Amino acid sequence: EDFVERRIEHRIAFDVVNHSPFRQNDVICQLYVNGRTMAEKVVNLQPFQRLTDHFDLRVEESSWYSGYVSVRNERLPFDNRSYFAFYSDQNPRVAVITDSSQLPITLTSMLEIFTGDLANVSLIRDDNLNYERVQAYNFVIVYNKQDLSSRLRFLLDRLRREEKGVLHLLSGEMSAGWQDYFREGFNLDIREFSNEQTYRVTYANRYHPVMNIFGEDDLRLVELRAFWKSRPGAASHTLLQTEQYPLILENE
């Protein structure tokens, strides 16, 4: 519903510190955005405690959003505001690097909901692949790309250095070049593609924010057949797993 109705939430995180040796009760934290107070919440603090909390801010249109979080207390003699500013794009542009002339209906439907209009989605082939072309897009997807050319690898390495997210959608075939790329870049040793036996989820890190969207029943009913068996490196943390094979990993 949040995606279909074009409502996007941003999380504004903040810290509150009690610098005194006394317990502080009913401390009012205030979220102020674009000229008005949007939300308030009350917290209690132990002596010398630092508490991390957040506000969820729902935005309705593409615009700059700026404001601050502060403790509302007339007895505080100093300005305790913590300022922020960000731009929210309700109709992001997506570049899909692919060998295919068209995308599957499932991916097309998701991108239409996410971008608001398929006109914001562009398919980019090798003959039109360069950094200047890709940097104009908010998100980059690599789909059904069989060969990892030197030009594509240079582009992906640069995007990763600039911390621009790239979503890789893999098929059942992967070249040795792609396996080396994931091994070196993501500390992930990819073994073989599993498409015969059915597996169920055996472990989920329910305390991780990425996994909060899944309920117990959702994970219990999931059956997996087509996925790449892999082994994570020492820097990776498993968030979802079936038997000895990781399904969702977090690296750095």
Beta strands, then each sheet from edge to edge (+ up, - down):
strand 1: 8-17
strand 2: 24-33
strand 3: 36-45
strand 4: 50-59
strand 5: 63-71
strand 6: 82-88
strand 7: 94-98
strand 8: 121-124
strand 9: 139-143
strand 10: 166-169
strand 11: 188-194
strand 12: 199-200
strand 13: 203-204
strand 14: 223-224
strand 15: 227-232
strand 16: 236-242
strand 17: 245-251
sheet 1: 1+ 4-
sheet 2: 3+ 2- 5+ 6-
sheet 3: 8+ 7+ 9+ 10+
sheet 4: 11+ 15-
sheet 5: 12+ 14-
sheet 6: 13+ 16- 17+
end
